[in-house]
Amino acid sequence: MLSDNAAQYWKANLRLLAICLVIWFIVSYGCGILLVEPLNTIKLGGYKLGFWFAQQGSIYVFILLIFFYAVSMGALDRKYGFDEE
């Protein structure tokens, strides 16, 4: 039973990690490099949005993803019984 529970926990962990990495890739590579020209038509605080994503936005999204991952892993730990009580 424990190994089945651990396998489900690991699968959920990998799914969460993949989602976070895809979001990070889309924001940093997609918005910062591939979509920079269309995003540059929008201004944010006087700067072009594509430039902002390349310089600052991807860092902010990365920090938010760290907090999201930590909270989500806490929930997964509690769900599968691997939390520290």
Distance bins in CASP14 RR format, pairs under 12 A and 6 or more apart:
PFRMAT RR
TARGET T0000
AUTHOR 0000-0000-0000
RMODE 2
METHOD distances of the structure
MODEL  1
1 7 0 0 0 0 0 1 0 0 0 0 0
1 8 0 0 0 0 0 1 0 0 0 0 0
1 80 0 0 0 0 0 1 0 0 0 0 0
1 81 0 0 0 0 0 1 0 0 0 0 0
2 8 0 0 0 0 0 1 0 0 0 0 0
2 9 0 0 0 0 0 1 0 0 0 0 0
2 80 0 0 0 0 0 1 0 0 0 0 0
2 81 0 0 0 0 0 1 0 0 0 0 0
2 82 0 0 0 0 0 1 0 0 0 0 0
3 9 0 0 0 0 0 1 0 0 0 0 0
3 10 0 0 0 0 0 1 0 0 0 0 0
4 10 0 0 0 0 0 1 0 0 0 0 0
4 11 0 0 0 0 0 1 0 0 0 0 0
4 80 0 0 0 0 0 1 0 0 0 0 0
5 11 0 0 0 0 0 1 0 0 0 0 0
5 12 0 0 0 0 0 1 0 0 0 0 0
5 76 0 0 0 0 0 1 0 0 0 0 0
5 77 0 0 0 0 0 1 0 0 0 0 0
5 79 0 0 0 0 1 0 0 0 0 0 0
5 80 1 0 1 0 0 0 0 0 0 0 0
5 81 1 0 0 1 0 0 0 0 0 0 0
5 82 0 0 0 0 1 0 0 0 0 0 0
6 12 0 0 0 0 0 1 0 0 0 0 0
6 13 0 0 0 0 0 1 0 0 0 0 0
6 76 0 0 0 0 0 1 0 0 0 0 0
6 77 0 0 0 0 0 1 0 0 0 0 0
6 80 1 0 0 1 0 0 0 0 0 0 0
6 81 0 0 0 0 1 0 0 0 0 0 0
6 82 0 0 0 0 1 0 0 0 0 0 0
7 13 0 0 0 0 0 1 0 0 0 0 0
7 14 0 0 0 0 0 1 0 0 0 0 0
7 80 0 0 0 0 0 1 0 0 0 0 0
8 14 0 0 0 0 0 1 0 0 0 0 0
8 15 0 0 0 0 0 1 0 0 0 0 0
8 76 0 0 0 0 1 0 0 0 0 0 0
8 79 0 0 0 0 1 0 0 0 0 0 0
8 80 1 0 0 1 0 0 0 0 0 0 0
8 81 0 0 0 0 0 1 0 0 0 0 0
8 82 0 0 0 0 0 1 0 0 0 0 0
9 15 0 0 0 0 0 1 0 0 0 0 0
9 16 0 0 0 0 0 1 0 0 0 0 0
9 73 0 0 0 0 0 1 0 0 0 0 0
9 74 0 0 0 0 0 1 0 0 0 0 0
9 75 0 0 0 0 0 1 0 0 0 0 0
9 76 1 0 0 1 0 0 0 0 0 0 0
9 77 0 0 0 0 1 0 0 0 0 0 0
9 78 0 0 0 0 0 1 0 0 0 0 0
9 79 0 0 0 0 1 0 0 0 0 0 0
9 80 1 0 1 0 0 0 0 0 0 0 0
9 81 0 0 0 0 1 0 0 0 0 0 0
9 82 1 0 0 1 0 0 0 0 0 0 0
9 83 0 0 0 0 0 1 0 0 0 0 0
10 16 0 0 0 0 0 1 0 0 0 0 0
10 17 0 0 0 0 0 1 0 0 0 0 0
10 73 0 0 0 0 0 1 0 0 0 0 0
10 76 0 0 0 0 1 0 0 0 0 0 0
10 80 0 0 0 0 1 0 0 0 0 0 0
10 82 0 0 0 0 0 1 0 0 0 0 0
11 17 0 0 0 0 0 1 0 0 0 0 0
11 18 0 0 0 0 0 1 0 0 0 0 0
11 76 0 0 0 0 0 1 0 0 0 0 0
11 80 0 0 0 0 0 1 0 0 0 0 0
12 18 0 0 0 0 0 1 0 0 0 0 0
12 19 0 0 0 0 0 1 0 0 0 0 0
12 72 0 0 0 0 1 0 0 0 0 0 0
12 73 0 0 0 0 1 0 0 0 0 0 0
12 74 0 0 0 0 0 1 0 0 0 0 0
12 75 0 0 0 0 1 0 0 0 0 0 0
12 76 1 0 1 0 0 0 0 0 0 0 0
12 77 0 0 0 0 0 1 0 0 0 0 0
12 79 1 0 0 1 0 0 0 0 0 0 0
12 80 1 0 0 1 0 0 0 0 0 0 0
12 82 0 0 0 0 0 1 0 0 0 0 0
13 19 0 0 0 0 0 1 0 0 0 0 0
13 20 0 0 0 0 0 1 0 0 0 0 0
13 69 0 0 0 0 1 0 0 0 0 0 0
13 72 0 0 0 0 1 0 0 0 0 0 0
13 73 1 0 0 1 0 0 0 0 0 0 0
13 74 0 0 0 0 0 1 0 0 0 0 0
13 75 0 0 0 0 0 1 0 0 0 0 0
13 76 1 0 0 1 0 0 0 0 0 0 0
13 77 0 0 0 0 1 0 0 0 0 0 0
13 79 0 0 0 0 0 1 0 0 0 0 0
13 80 0 0 0 0 1 0 0 0 0 0 0
13 82 0 0 0 0 1 0 0 0 0 0 0
14 20 0 0 0 0 0 1 0 0 0 0 0
14 21 0 0 0 0 0 1 0 0 0 0 0
14 73 0 0 0 0 0 1 0 0 0 0 0
14 76 0 0 0 0 0 1 0 0 0 0 0
15 21 0 0 0 0 0 1 0 0 0 0 0
15 22 0 0 0 0 0 1 0 0 0 0 0
15 69 0 0 0 0 0 1 0 0 0 0 0
15 72 0 0 0 0 0 1 0 0 0 0 0
15 73 0 0 0 0 0 1 0 0 0 0 0
15 76 0 0 0 0 1 0 0 0 0 0 0
16 22 0 0 0 0 0 1 0 0 0 0 0
16 23 0 0 0 0 0 1 0 0 0 0 0
16 65 0 0 0 0 0 1 0 0 0 0 0
16 68 0 0 0 0 1 0 0 0 0 0 0
16 69 1 0 0 1 0 0 0 0 0 0 0
16 70 0 0 0 0 0 1 0 0 0 0 0
16 71 0 0 0 0 0 1 0 0 0 0 0
16 72 1 0 1 0 0 0 0 0 0 0 0
16 73 1 0 0 1 0 0 0 0 0 0 0
16 74 0 0 0 0 0 1 0 0 0 0 0
16 75 0 0 0 0 1 0 0 0 0 0 0
16 76 1 0 0 1 0 0 0 0 0 0 0
16 77 0 0 0 0 0 1 0 0 0 0 0
16 79 0 0 0 0 0 1 0 0 0 0 0
17 23 0 0 0 0 0 1 0 0 0 0 0
17 24 0 0 0 0 0 1 0 0 0 0 0
17 65 0 0 0 0 0 1 0 0 0 0 0
17 68 0 0 0 0 0 1 0 0 0 0 0
17 69 1 0 0 1 0 0 0 0 0 0 0
17 72 0 0 0 0 1 0 0 0 0 0 0
17 73 0 0 0 0 1 0 0 0 0 0 0
17 76 0 0 0 0 0 1 0 0 0 0 0
18 24 0 0 0 0 0 1 0 0 0 0 0
18 25 0 0 0 0 0 1 0 0 0 0 0
18 69 0 0 0 0 0 1 0 0 0 0 0
19 25 0 0 0 0 0 1 0 0 0 0 0
19 26 0 0 0 0 0 1 0 0 0 0 0
19 65 0 0 0 0 1 0 0 0 0 0 0
19 68 0 0 0 0 1 0 0 0 0 0 0
19 69 0 0 0 0 1 0 0 0 0 0 0
19 72 0 0 0 0 1 0 0 0 0 0 0
20 26 0 0 0 0 0 1 0 0 0 0 0
20 27 0 0 0 0 0 1 0 0 0 0 0
20 61 0 0 0 0 0 1 0 0 0 0 0
20 62 0 0 0 0 1 0 0 0 0 0 0
20 64 0 0 0 0 1 0 0 0 0 0 0
20 65 1 0 1 0 0 0 0 0 0 0 0
20 66 0 0 0 0 1 0 0 0 0 0 0
20 67 0 0 0 0 0 1 0 0 0 0 0
20 68 1 0 0 1 0 0 0 0 0 0 0
20 69 1 0 1 0 0 0 0 0 0 0 0
20 70 0 0 0 0 0 1 0 0 0 0 0
20 71 0 0 0 0 0 1 0 0 0 0 0
20 72 0 0 0 0 1 0 0 0 0 0 0
20 73 0 0 0 0 0 1 0 0 0 0 0
21 27 0 0 0 0 0 1 0 0 0 0 0
21 28 0 0 0 0 0 1 0 0 0 0 0
21 29 0 0 0 0 0 1 0 0 0 0 0
21 61 0 0 0 0 0 1 0 0 0 0 0
21 62 0 0 0 0 0 1 0 0 0 0 0
21 65 0 0 0 0 1 0 0 0 0 0 0
21 69 0 0 0 0 0 1 0 0 0 0 0
22 28 0 0 0 0 0 1 0 0 0 0 0
22 29 0 0 0 0 0 1 0 0 0 0 0
22 30 0 0 0 0 0 1 0 0 0 0 0
22 61 0 0 0 0 0 1 0 0 0 0 0
22 65 0 0 0 0 0 1 0 0 0 0 0
23 29 0 0 0 0 0 1 0 0 0 0 0
23 30 0 0 0 0 0 1 0 0 0 0 0
23 31 0 0 0 0 0 1 0 0 0 0 0
23 58 0 0 0 0 0 1 0 0 0 0 0
23 61 1 0 0 1 0 0 0 0 0 0 0
23 62 0 0 0 0 1 0 0 0 0 0 0
23 64 0 0 0 0 1 0 0 0 0 0 0
23 65 1 0 0 1 0 0 0 0 0 0 0
23 66 0 0 0 0 0 1 0 0 0 0 0
23 68 0 0 0 0 1 0 0 0 0 0 0
23 69 0 0 0 0 0 1 0 0 0 0 0
24 30 0 0 0 0 0 1 0 0 0 0 0
24 31 0 0 0 0 0 1 0 0 0 0 0
24 32 0 0 0 0 0 1 0 0 0 0 0
24 57 0 0 0 0 0 1 0 0 0 0 0
24 58 1 0 0 1 0 0 0 0 0 0 0
24 59 0 0 0 0 0 1 0 0 0 0 0
24 60 0 0 0 0 0 1 0 0 0 0 0
24 61 1 0 0 1 0 0 0 0 0 0 0
24 62 1 0 1 0 0 0 0 0 0 0 0
24 63 0 0 0 0 0 1 0 0 0 0 0
24 64 0 0 0 0 1 0 0 0 0 0 0
24 65 1 0 1 0 0 0 0 0 0 0 0
24 66 0 0 0 0 1 0 0 0 0 0 0
24 68 0 0 0 0 0 1 0 0 0 0 0
24 69 0 0 0 0 0 1 0 0 0 0 0
25 31 0 0 0 0 0 1 0 0 0 0 0
25 32 0 0 0 0 0 1 0 0 0 0 0
25 33 0 0 0 0 0 1 0 0 0 0 0
25 34 0 0 0 0 0 1 0 0 0 0 0
25 58 0 0 0 0 1 0 0 0 0 0 0
25 61 0 0 0 0 0 1 0 0 0 0 0
25 62 0 0 0 0 0 1 0 0 0 0 0
25 65 0 0 0 0 0 1 0 0 0 0 0
26 32 0 0 0 0 1 0 0 0 0 0 0
26 33 0 0 0 0 0 1 0 0 0 0 0
26 34 0 0 0 0 1 0 0 0 0 0 0
26 35 0 0 0 0 1 0 0 0 0 0 0
26 53 0 0 0 0 0 1 0 0 0 0 0
26 58 0 0 0 0 1 0 0 0 0 0 0
26 61 0 0 0 0 1 0 0 0 0 0 0
26 65 0 0 0 0 0 1 0 0 0 0 0
27 33 0 0 0 0 0 1 0 0 0 0 0
27 34 0 0 0 0 0 1 0 0 0 0 0
27 35 0 0 0 0 0 1 0 0 0 0 0
27 39 0 0 0 0 0 1 0 0 0 0 0
27 50 0 0 0 0 0 1 0 0 0 0 0
27 52 0 0 0 0 0 1 0 0 0 0 0
27 53 1 0 0 1 0 0 0 0 0 0 0
27 54 0 0 0 0 0 1 0 0 0 0 0
27 56 0 0 0 0 0 1 0 0 0 0 0
27 57 1 0 0 1 0 0 0 0 0 0 0
27 58 1 0 1 0 0 0 0 0 0 0 0
27 59 0 0 0 0 1 0 0 0 0 0 0
27 60 0 0 0 0 1 0 0 0 0 0 0
27 61 1 0 1 0 0 0 0 0 0 0 0
27 62 0 0 0 0 1 0 0 0 0 0 0
27 63 0 0 0 0 0 1 0 0 0 0 0
27 64 0 0 0 0 1 0 0 0 0 0 0
27 65 0 0 0 0 1 0 0 0 0 0 0
28 34 0 0 0 0 0 1 0 0 0 0 0
28 35 0 0 0 0 0 1 0 0 0 0 0
28 36 0 0 0 0 0 1 0 0 0 0 0
28 50 0 0 0 0 0 1 0 0 0 0 0
28 53 1 0 0 1 0 0 0 0 0 0 0
28 54 0 0 0 0 1 0 0 0 0 0 0
28 55 0 0 0 0 0 1 0 0 0 0 0
28 56 0 0 0 0 0 1 0 0 0 0 0
28 57 0 0 0 0 1 0 0 0 0 0 0
28 58 1 1 0 0 0 0 0 0 0 0 0
28 59 0 0 0 0 1 0 0 0 0 0 0
28 60 0 0 0 0 0 1 0 0 0 0 0
28 61 1 0 0 1 0 0 0 0 0 0 0
28 62 1 0 0 1 0 0 0 0 0 0 0
28 65 0 0 0 0 0 1 0 0 0 0 0
29 35 0 0 0 0 1 0 0 0 0 0 0
29 36 0 0 0 0 0 1 0 0 0 0 0
29 53 0 0 0 0 0 1 0 0 0 0 0
29 54 0 0 0 0 1 0 0 0 0 0 0
29 58 0 0 0 0 1 0 0 0 0 0 0
29 61 0 0 0 0 0 1 0 0 0 0 0
30 36 0 0 0 0 1 0 0 0 0 0 0
30 37 0 0 0 0 0 1 0 0 0 0 0
30 38 0 0 0 0 0 1 0 0 0 0 0
30 39 0 0 0 0 1 0 0 0 0 0 0
30 50 0 0 0 0 1 0 0 0 0 0 0
30 53 0 0 0 0 1 0 0 0 0 0 0
30 54 0 0 0 0 1 0 0 0 0 0 0
30 57 0 0 0 0 0 1 0 0 0 0 0
30 58 0 0 0 0 1 0 0 0 0 0 0
30 61 0 0 0 0 0 1 0 0 0 0 0
31 37 0 0 0 0 0 1 0 0 0 0 0
31 38 0 0 0 0 1 0 0 0 0 0 0
31 39 1 0 0 1 0 0 0 0 0 0 0
31 40 0 0 0 0 0 1 0 0 0 0 0
31 42 0 0 0 0 0 1 0 0 0 0 0
31 44 0 0 0 0 0 1 0 0 0 0 0
31 48 0 0 0 0 0 1 0 0 0 0 0
31 49 0 0 0 0 1 0 0 0 0 0 0
31 50 1 0 0 1 0 0 0 0 0 0 0
31 51 0 0 0 0 0 1 0 0 0 0 0
31 52 0 0 0 0 1 0 0 0 0 0 0
31 53 1 0 1 0 0 0 0 0 0 0 0
31 54 1 0 0 1 0 0 0 0 0 0 0
31 55 0 0 0 0 0 1 0 0 0 0 0
31 56 0 0 0 0 0 1 0 0 0 0 0
31 57 1 0 0 1 0 0 0 0 0 0 0
31 58 1 0 0 1 0 0 0 0 0 0 0
31 60 0 0 0 0 0 1 0 0 0 0 0
31 61 0 0 0 0 1 0 0 0 0 0 0
32 38 0 0 0 0 0 1 0 0 0 0 0
32 39 1 0 0 1 0 0 0 0 0 0 0
32 40 0 0 0 0 0 1 0 0 0 0 0
32 48 0 0 0 0 0 1 0 0 0 0 0
32 49 0 0 0 0 1 0 0 0 0 0 0
32 50 1 0 1 0 0 0 0 0 0 0 0
32 51 0 0 0 0 1 0 0 0 0 0 0
32 52 0 0 0 0 1 0 0 0 0 0 0
32 53 1 0 1 0 0 0 0 0 0 0 0
32 54 1 0 1 0 0 0 0 0 0 0 0
32 55 0 0 0 0 1 0 0 0 0 0 0
32 56 0 0 0 0 0 1 0 0 0 0 0
32 57 0 0 0 0 1 0 0 0 0 0 0
32 58 1 0 0 1 0 0 0 0 0 0 0
32 59 0 0 0 0 0 1 0 0 0 0 0
32 61 0 0 0 0 0 1 0 0 0 0 0
33 39 0 0 0 0 0 1 0 0 0 0 0
33 50 0 0 0 0 1 0 0 0 0 0 0
33 51 0 0 0 0 0 1 0 0 0 0 0
33 53 0 0 0 0 1 0 0 0 0 0 0
33 54 1 0 0 1 0 0 0 0 0 0 0
33 58 0 0 0 0 1 0 0 0 0 0 0
34 50 0 0 0 0 0 1 0 0 0 0 0
34 53 0 0 0 0 0 1 0 0 0 0 0
34 54 0 0 0 0 0 1 0 0 0 0 0
35 41 0 0 0 0 0 1 0 0 0 0 0
35 42 0 0 0 0 0 1 0 0 0 0 0
35 48 0 0 0 0 0 1 0 0 0 0 0
35 49 0 0 0 0 1 0 0 0 0 0 0
35 50 1 0 0 1 0 0 0 0 0 0 0
35 53 0 0 0 0 1 0 0 0 0 0 0
35 54 0 0 0 0 0 1 0 0 0 0 0
36 42 0 0 0 0 0 1 0 0 0 0 0
36 48 0 0 0 0 1 0 0 0 0 0 0
36 49 0 0 0 0 1 0 0 0 0 0 0
36 50 1 0 1 0 0 0 0 0 0 0 0
36 51 1 0 0 1 0 0 0 0 0 0 0
36 52 0 0 0 0 0 1 0 0 0 0 0
36 53 1 0 0 1 0 0 0 0 0 0 0
36 54 1 0 0 1 0 0 0 0 0 0 0
36 55 0 0 0 0 0 1 0 0 0 0 0
36 58 0 0 0 0 0 1 0 0 0 0 0
37 48 0 0 0 0 1 0 0 0 0 0 0
37 49 0 0 0 0 0 1 0 0 0 0 0
37 50 0 0 0 0 1 0 0 0 0 0 0
37 51 0 0 0 0 0 1 0 0 0 0 0
37 53 0 0 0 0 0 1 0 0 0 0 0
37 54 0 0 0 0 0 1 0 0 0 0 0
38 48 0 0 0 0 0 1 0 0 0 0 0
38 49 0 0 0 0 1 0 0 0 0 0 0
38 50 0 0 0 0 1 0 0 0 0 0 0
38 53 0 0 0 0 0 1 0 0 0 0 0
39 47 0 0 0 0 0 1 0 0 0 0 0
39 48 1 0 0 1 0 0 0 0 0 0 0
39 49 1 0 1 0 0 0 0 0 0 0 0
39 50 1 1 0 0 0 0 0 0 0 0 0
39 51 0 0 0 0 1 0 0 0 0 0 0
39 52 0 0 0 0 1 0 0 0 0 0 0
39 53 1 0 0 1 0 0 0 0 0 0 0
39 54 0 0 0 0 1 0 0 0 0 0 0
39 57 0 0 0 0 0 1 0 0 0 0 0
40 46 0 0 0 0 0 1 0 0 0 0 0
40 47 0 0 0 0 1 0 0 0 0 0 0
40 48 1 0 1 0 0 0 0 0 0 0 0
40 49 1 0 0 1 0 0 0 0 0 0 0
40 50 1 0 1 0 0 0 0 0 0 0 0
40 51 1 0 0 1 0 0 0 0 0 0 0
40 52 0 0 0 0 1 0 0 0 0 0 0
40 53 0 0 0 0 1 0 0 0 0 0 0
40 54 0 0 0 0 0 1 0 0 0 0 0
41 48 1 0 0 1 0 0 0 0 0 0 0
41 49 1 0 0 1 0 0 0 0 0 0 0
41 50 0 0 0 0 1 0 0 0 0 0 0
41 51 0 0 0 0 0 1 0 0 0 0 0
42 48 1 0 0 1 0 0 0 0 0 0 0
42 49 1 0 1 0 0 0 0 0 0 0 0
42 50 1 0 0 1 0 0 0 0 0 0 0
42 51 0 0 0 0 0 1 0 0 0 0 0
42 52 0 0 0 0 1 0 0 0 0 0 0
42 53 0 0 0 0 0 1 0 0 0 0 0
43 49 1 0 0 1 0 0 0 0 0 0 0
43 50 0 0 0 0 0 1 0 0 0 0 0
43 51 0 0 0 0 0 1 0 0 0 0 0
43 52 0 0 0 0 1 0 0 0 0 0 0
44 50 0 0 0 0 1 0 0 0 0 0 0
44 51 0 0 0 0 1 0 0 0 0 0 0
44 52 1 0 1 0 0 0 0 0 0 0 0
44 53 0 0 0 0 1 0 0 0 0 0 0
44 55 0 0 0 0 0 1 0 0 0 0 0
44 56 0 0 0 0 1 0 0 0 0 0 0
44 57 0 0 0 0 1 0 0 0 0 0 0
44 60 0 0 0 0 0 1 0 0 0 0 0
45 51 0 0 0 0 0 1 0 0 0 0 0
45 52 0 0 0 0 1 0 0 0 0 0 0
45 56 0 0 0 0 0 1 0 0 0 0 0
46 52 0 0 0 0 1 0 0 0 0 0 0
47 53 0 0 0 0 0 1 0 0 0 0 0
47 54 0 0 0 0 0 1 0 0 0 0 0
47 55 0 0 0 0 1 0 0 0 0 0 0
47 56 0 0 0 0 1 0 0 0 0 0 0
47 57 0 0 0 0 0 1 0 0 0 0 0
48 54 0 0 0 0 1 0 0 0 0 0 0
48 55 0 0 0 0 0 1 0 0 0 0 0
48 56 0 0 0 0 0 1 0 0 0 0 0
49 55 0 0 0 0 0 1 0 0 0 0 0
49 56 0 0 0 0 0 1 0 0 0 0 0
49 57 0 0 0 0 1 0 0 0 0 0 0
50 56 0 0 0 0 0 1 0 0 0 0 0
50 57 0 0 0 0 1 0 0 0 0 0 0
50 58 0 0 0 0 0 1 0 0 0 0 0
51 57 0 0 0 0 1 0 0 0 0 0 0
51 58 0 0 0 0 0 1 0 0 0 0 0
52 58 0 0 0 0 1 0 0 0 0 0 0
52 59 0 0 0 0 0 1 0 0 0 0 0
52 60 0 0 0 0 1 0 0 0 0 0 0
52 61 0 0 0 0 0 1 0 0 0 0 0
53 59 0 0 0 0 1 0 0 0 0 0 0
53 60 0 0 0 0 1 0 0 0 0 0 0
53 61 0 0 0 0 1 0 0 0 0 0 0
53 62 0 0 0 0 0 1 0 0 0 0 0
54 61 0 0 0 0 0 1 0 0 0 0 0
56 62 0 0 0 0 0 1 0 0 0 0 0
56 63 0 0 0 0 0 1 0 0 0 0 0
57 63 0 0 0 0 1 0 0 0 0 0 0
57 64 0 0 0 0 1 0 0 0 0 0 0
57 65 0 0 0 0 0 1 0 0 0 0 0
58 64 0 0 0 0 0 1 0 0 0 0 0
58 65 0 0 0 0 0 1 0 0 0 0 0
59 65 0 0 0 0 0 1 0 0 0 0 0
59 66 0 0 0 0 0 1 0 0 0 0 0
60 66 0 0 0 0 0 1 0 0 0 0 0
60 67 0 0 0 0 0 1 0 0 0 0 0
61 67 0 0 0 0 0 1 0 0 0 0 0
61 68 0 0 0 0 1 0 0 0 0 0 0
62 68 0 0 0 0 0 1 0 0 0 0 0
62 69 0 0 0 0 0 1 0 0 0 0 0
63 69 0 0 0 0 0 1 0 0 0 0 0
63 70 0 0 0 0 0 1 0 0 0 0 0
64 70 0 0 0 0 0 1 0 0 0 0 0
64 71 0 0 0 0 0 1 0 0 0 0 0
65 71 0 0 0 0 0 1 0 0 0 0 0
65 72 0 0 0 0 1 0 0 0 0 0 0
65 73 0 0 0 0 0 1 0 0 0 0 0
66 72 0 0 0 0 0 1 0 0 0 0 0
66 73 0 0 0 0 0 1 0 0 0 0 0
67 73 0 0 0 0 0 1 0 0 0 0 0
67 74 0 0 0 0 0 1 0 0 0 0 0
68 74 0 0 0 0 0 1 0 0 0 0 0
68 75 0 0 0 0 0 1 0 0 0 0 0
69 75 0 0 0 0 0 1 0 0 0 0 0
69 76 0 0 0 0 0 1 0 0 0 0 0
70 76 0 0 0 0 0 1 0 0 0 0 0
70 77 0 0 0 0 0 1 0 0 0 0 0
71 77 0 0 0 0 0 1 0 0 0 0 0
71 78 0 0 0 0 0 1 0 0 0 0 0
72 78 0 0 0 0 0 1 0 0 0 0 0
72 79 0 0 0 0 0 1 0 0 0 0 0
73 79 0 0 0 0 0 1 0 0 0 0 0
73 80 0 0 0 0 0 1 0 0 0 0 0
73 82 0 0 0 0 1 0 0 0 0 0 0
73 83 0 0 0 0 1 0 0 0 0 0 0
74 80 0 0 0 0 0 1 0 0 0 0 0
74 81 0 0 0 0 0 1 0 0 0 0 0
74 82 0 0 0 0 1 0 0 0 0 0 0
74 83 1 0 0 1 0 0 0 0 0 0 0
74 84 0 0 0 0 1 0 0 0 0 0 0
75 81 0 0 0 0 0 1 0 0 0 0 0
75 82 0 0 0 0 0 1 0 0 0 0 0
75 83 0 0 0 0 1 0 0 0 0 0 0
76 82 1 0 0 1 0 0 0 0 0 0 0
76 83 0 0 0 0 1 0 0 0 0 0 0
77 83 1 0 1 0 0 0 0 0 0 0 0
77 84 1 0 0 1 0 0 0 0 0 0 0
77 85 0 0 0 0 0 1 0 0 0 0 0
78 84 0 0 0 0 0 1 0 0 0 0 0
78 85 0 0 0 0 1 0 0 0 0 0 0
END
